[in-house]
């Protein structure tokens, strides 16, 4: 059966039960022919399914597919091996940035608290030869703050700008891929221009941190540990690089499950690893213990932007947010009433079925929301396919429930209260409204014409 959205081949999303869809793809390695024998050589090539990437293979070029599959554990071990050689010109500083939604996975797997899991994961990575381990919460701080600011601006100018509202969240790479390459112009102007936490972390490590260490960006090998495979594709974005040094801001993305596979291969349990605190971008500032944002399963864009907008636009302090479940638990809304009128209407749309319904409403001019937190994974980022699946590829509901409980126990911190963020705005970005803020924390989206009738595809 031909997918309505495809011009070349059948859509892998539409063939979930087809054997072709579940054909395993060996991750390619550009260095296989020169691979060195080492203590790591026994690690099997990771296997992933095309369906593991929420953006199906019809959305990406063959070159992108190869580069996505090259992002695997062997890339980490290749750099570790190079660092053992006498030729120091080939040595790299290894920096790993860990997404907060990956930590509950390790906590649940090893019966630890999230804070303990973070420290022991840091200890494990450094025992392999990693030089720096960062927490990407600081990058999410920037992303949320810039999103808040942009939403208020859009709201105030909604009568002057056609595509000001609704504003769609920009943190999910699966959603962005779908919006750019399938939906295009009718939708992309509505997407917030703030970079995702991964993109901002790349700018921080290859920009600010590299300069602090007196290193060129290409001398740092930057790895992201994340819950989903789509972030591998996000790392390839052209605007996510330093062309002068031919260096991507993120060199490799490894899922939580791929890191766990390394532990299994080496027969190591995190319970046996010494706790090591993650590294700070500022030596002089020590933030509090591990924190998260005010979101139940993700980075909490909806809740932070809603509370900020209520205060900034309507001088209303919102302490607790009440969600109203609509068609299903992954499509919910939040409203603010003022003088008997609904002045703010936000929605959370998780999973492509809900996303599609929301986009159809937008196309028909019936989307009444001011902001939509869009996430490709049903259940949010904790349910990323790189960590919340059983060995046979099914959703691991018991594990997800455990992760949600653990994540909820992590204390919440408002992005505005981070001393490191405030310091970086001044020292790295030259102020909160500088041109450098736009260059480092914002992006643009492709408006190429879609290849086919883009809203008829059914998942």
N, C-alpha and C positions, 0 to 999 in steps of 0.2 A: 504494500500500500504506500503510495507516494504522499509525503508530508506536504501540506498546502504551503508551507513556508520555504520549502527547499527547491532548488532548481537543478541540483547536481545529483543528489542521492537521497536515500531514505533517512528520515530523522531518527537518530538513535534514541531520542526520548520517547518516540512513539512506538518503539519496538522493545519495550521493557521485557517482554516474555520471549523475545526472539533470541535464538542461540547466538546470532551474530552480535547482538547487543552485549552479551555477556562474555564475548571473547576476550581473554586476558591479553594485555599489551605489555610486552617487556619494556621497561624503561630503558631508553638508549643511553649510552655513555660515550661521549665524544672522545674520551681518553682510553677506551678499552684496549686499543692496539698498543698503547704505551704503558699499560697498567703495571704498576710495580707490585711485586709480591710483598705482602706485609702482614701484620697481625690482623688486619681488617679484611683480607682477601676472601675469607670464608663467607662473608655476608652475602646472601643471595640477592640477585636483582629483585627489587621490589616489584610487585605486580599490582597494577591498578586496572579498573574497568573504565571504559570511556564514560559509562554512566556515573562514575564517581565525580566527574567534573559536571557541575550543574549546568554549565554552558556546554551543550552537546557539540560533537565534533564538526557539525555543519557551521558553527559560529566562528571557527578558528581555521587559519590556514595550515597547510601541511608543515610549513617551516615552524610556525608557533607550536604545533603539536610535538614536533621533535624537541624543541627547546623546553617545553613543559615536562616531557618525559625524562629529560636530562637532569632535572632537578630531583636528585635522589641522594641516598646516604653515601653513595660512592663519591659524590662531589665533596662532601665533608671530609672523607678519608683521603681523597686526592690531595687536598690542601694540607691535611695533617702530615701526610707523607712528604710533601714538598718542604715543609718546615723542618723536617729531620735531615734534609740534605745539606751538604756543605755550601752549596751555591746560595748564598744569602740574598742574591738579587731576585730569587724566585720566592722568597719567604713572604707570607701574608700574615697580617694581624687578623685573627679570627674573632669575630664578634657575633654573638647569637642574641637575638631579641625574642622574648617569649610572650605570646599573647595571653592575657589573663584568662581567657576562656579555655585554654589548654591545660591550665593548672588543675582544675577539678578532676580532669581525666586521670592524671597521675595520682592525685590524692585518693580517688576511688579505687584505682588499681592496686595501690599499696597500703590502703587503710591508714592514711595520714590526714592531717588537717591540710587545708590549701596552703597555709603559710609554711608548714613543714615541707610539703611537696615542692614548693618553690625553691627553698634553700637546698634541698637534697638534689633537685634537678640541676641546680646551678653547680653543686659539688660534682655531680656526675659529668656534666659537660666539661668542666675544667679538668677533671681527671683524664679526659680524652686528649686534652691539649688546647681547648678553647681559651682564649685570653680574657675576653670580656663577656659577661652575660647581663643583658639589660631587660627591664620590664617595660612593655610597650604601653603601659597605662599613661605615661607622660605624653605619648603621641596622641592617645585618645583624648587627653585633656585639651590639647591644641585643637583637635578636630571638632570637639564639642563646642568649645568657646567660639571658634570661627563660624560654626553652623548656627549657633545662637544669634550671633551678630548679624549674619546674613538673613536669617529668618525675620528679624525685627525690621531690617531694611526693606525686605520684600513686602512685608505686611503694610508698612507705611506707604509704599509706592504701588500698591496693587491696582489702583485705579488708573495709573499712568503707564504701567508695563503689562503687556498682554500675558506674558508667561511668568509673572511674578509668583502667583499661587495657583495650585498648591505647590509647595516645595517638597521634593522627595529627598530622603536621606541618601548619602553618597558612600557609606562605609562598606557596603557589600559588593565584592567584585563580580559575583555571579549575576546580580541585578544590573550592575553597570554594563557588563558584557552584553546582556540581553537588550538593554535599553539602547546602547549605541549601535549594535549591529543588526537588530531586528526592528526595533520601534523607531529609532532615529528622531528626526526633527520635531514631530509633534510632542515628544516626551522629554528629550534631553535638555531643552531650555529650562525645564522645571526642576532639574536635579541640582542640589546644592553644590557649589563649586569647591567647598572645603575638601581637601584630600582625605582619604581614609587613614586610619591610624598606621597601617602598614606603610603607606606612601610617606607619611610624615616621619615615621621612624627611620625610613631610608634617608630622608633629607637630613635628619639629625645626625645619624651615624656617619654618612659619607660627606656631610657638609660641616656642621659644627664640631663634632667629635674628631673628625680627621684633622681639622685645623688646630684643635687643641693639642693633638698628639704630634703635630708637625708632620703629617703624613699626606700623601696624595691619595685621592679616593680609590684609585686602582690598587693600592697597597693594602686595602682592607677587604676581607672577604666576609660579607654580611649575610647571615642566615636568619630567617624568621621561622619560629616554631608556631604553627597555626592549626586550628581545628578542621580546616577544609582545603580541598584541592584547588579551588578556584583562585586562591591567593598565589598559586604558582603562575597562573596566567596573568594575574595583575602585575607581578614582578617584571613582566616583559614589556610593559607599556613604554612607549617612546619618551613620554614626558616624565618618566620615572628613572632618569639617568643623568649622568654628567658627560655630555658628548666630548668635551675637551680631553677627558682621560679615558674615553671609551669604556665607561664604567657604569653598570646598573646600580641604582641605589640599594637594591636587594639582589644579591647574587644567586640565592637559592632559598626555596621554601620547603621545609620538611613538615609533614603533618605530625600531630601528636603520636599517631599510630606508627609512623616510621621511626620516631625516636624510641618508642617502646620496643620495636623490632630489634633495634641495636642492643638494647638492654637484654632482651631474650637471647640474642646471639652470644653475648658475652656472659650470660648467666649471672646477671647482676640485678639485685633488688634495691630499690631506692632506700629501703629500710636499713640497708647496710652501708649506705654512703654518708659521709660526714656532711653536716649542714654548712653551707657557705652562702653568705649574703650576696645578693646581686650587686652589680656595680652601679655607681651614680655618675651622671654626666657632670655634676659639680662635686668636687672633692670636699668643698667647704659646707655643703648643705646635706643634711641627713634627714630625709623625709620619714614619716612614721612607718609602721609596719605595713605589710601588703594591704592595699585597698582596692576597691572596685568602684564603678560608677553606678548610678541609681537605676540600673536596668535589671530585669529579672533573669534574662538569659543572654544578654548581649552588652553593648557599651552604653545603653540607656539614653540614646539620642532623644527619643520622644519625651521622656520624663524631664530631662534637663532643659530642653528647649521649651517645653510647655511651662515649666515653673518660671524660667527666665522671662518668657514672653508675657506671662500673666503679671509679673512684677513690673517689667519695663513698659508695657503698653497700657496696662489697666490698674497699676499700683495695687495689685492683689497678691498676697502671700499665699501660695498653695503649699500646704504641708504634706498632705497625702493625696495621691491620685487614685480615682476610682475608674476602673476599666469596665466598659460595657461590651460583653461578648455579642458579636453579630452572627454571621452565618456559621462560624466555627471558632474554636479557641485560638486559632491563628489569625483571626480577623476581628480586631477589637477597636473601640473608639473611646476617646476621652474628650470631654467638653468643659468649657468654662462659661458660666452664665453671669451676665451683668445687666442689672435693671430689667430682668425678664427676657433678655435677648441672648442668644448664643453668640459669643464674640470670638471664641476659639474652638475649633473642632479638629482634633488630631486623630489619626488612625495608625494602627500597627498592622501591616499586611505581610505575613510570613508565608513562604511557599509560593511557587509560580502560579498555582490556580487562583489564589487570592490576588496576586499581583496582576494577573490577566484581567480579572473582574474589575479591579480598580482602574486599570488603563482603559478598559472599554468605557467606563463611566466618564473618564477624562475626555475621550474622543467624542463622546456624545454631549459633552458640556454639562454633565450631571454629577461631576465630582465636587462635593460640597466641603471637602477637607482643606484646611489651611496647610497642614503638614502631614506627611505619611512616612513612617519609619518602615522602610522596605528591606526585607531580608529574604534571600532565596531559600534558605533552609526552613522547613516547617519546624517550629519549636525554637528558632533562633540559632545563634552561633554555637551554643553548647552542643547542638545536635548536628554539627558539621560532620560530613561523611568521612573525614579523616580521623575520627575518634569515637563516634557513637554508633558503630555498627558491629554486628557479630561477624564471625569468621566467614559465614556464608553470605555476607552482604546485606543482612536484614537489620533494621533499626534495633538497637539494644535498649529497649524501653527501661529495663531495670537499672542499667548503668546510667542512662540519662536522668532518671529520677534521682539517683544518688548524687550525680553531679550538680543538679539544680539545688538540692538541699545544701550541699557543701558551698556552692557559689553564693547562695543567699546569706550564709553565715559570715562572709567576708565583710568587714566594715566599709561603709560608703564614705567617699570624700568628694566634695564639690571641686570641680576643676579650678574654680576661681581661688581656692584656698591653697593651691600648690605654690610654695615658695620657689621651687625650681622653674616652674612654668613662667612665673612673673619675672624671674631673673633672666631667663632665656629670651623673653620678649624684648628685654632691654639690651642684653649683650650680644645676642645672635641675630635678632630681627630688627634692631634699631627702632624699637617702639611698636605699639600695638596697631598703628595705622600706617605703617611705612610701606613702601613699594616692595620691600623684601618680604613682608608678610605675605603679600599676594604671590610672589615668585616661589616661596618655600612652602606655603601652606594651602595653596589653591591650585586648581587645574581647570582644563577645558575638556569638553566632550566632543567626540566625533559626531558630525551630522550628515554622514554619508547616506545616500538613498538606500533604503532596505531593498533586498533582492526580490522580495515577493510580497503578496498580500499578507501583512504581518500579524494580524490579530485573529486569524481563523484557526491557528494551530491549537490543538486541544491536548492537554497533558493529563 
